[in-house]
Each structure stands twice: as structure tokens, then as C-alpha cells.
Amino acid sequence: MSGPGESTGESPGDGPGPAPGETHFHTEPSPPARCLLTSQAVVHQATDPEIAVWLAADPVQAEQARRHGLHSLIAAPLKARGKDLGVVLLVRHTASREPFTEDDLFVTENLVARAAICMDNARRYARERRPLPPSMYRAPAPDSHRPYRTYSPHPETWWSRPPR
């Protein structure tokens, strides 16, 4: 189900659901919501009772599962440095030959952990590369008795100059 003010229009090829760039909220009994709450990746088959409860509470997901022939899924939390970044939901359907197994869960957990670190590094890099406000480049006018400091955006380039 989409949140307030968000479209539930057709996604390309997926049917009802959020369009690219929109947010989709999963109901509490869903594997994505539970894996985010517990920080544990899970693997489920379509016949598991948890899946029946989830699909009964989320008609949009139930319709997509029915239409595509969902037979197994993995939900894994994207977590880096103690922060929750989201959830990865992998689904296998009738076009796939075999359901997910515990081995697939192990590989997914490792892959998602690495992806989360990469995403967090990219987020941190973008934050650090933002330009500083002009007030950070110049110190106030020097006091006649004290040196002042000027900042350059290049690493390790603080200069202290004596007053003139």
C-alpha cells in the first residue's frame, strides 16, 4: 500500500504498485517489515503461513503474487554501521525453476551487506563533498592582538596568519 499523497499507478511491467521513485509501505506481517524490525534476513516459500497472513493483509502484493505465480522469496535488511537503509526483497515466480534455499539466503545476506556498505559510503562521500558556506572560508576581521585562521576546502590546509 502506498502512503498518503503517493500514487498507486502502474509500474512498468509490474502492475499496481509504486512507480519508480515512490515509496511503498509494507504491512506489519510482511516479510520485508519483519526483517527490518528484527534485522534478520528470511527465506519463505509461498505455502508458508506467514506469507498467507501477509498477502491477506496486503491486497496489492497479493494480486502481484497471484498474477506472477510467486513461489518463494528472500527479504534481507540493508543495514550499514548500525543504520537501517531499507530492505531487499528477492522474489522467484513461475518462470523460475526452483525456489530459494538456505544457501541462497547465505549468499543474499553477504551481497546485501556489501551493497549496504557501498550505499552508505556513497552517501557519506556525497555529504562530505558538498561545498561549505562562504562564511567557513574566511574568518572575521583580525583582532589587532590575535592571529586568525582561514579555511581552504582542500584537506589539511588551515593557515594561521599573524595580524598586519
Order of alpha helices (4+ residues) and beta strands (2+ residues): beta-beta-alpha-beta-alpha-alpha-beta-beta-alpha-beta-beta
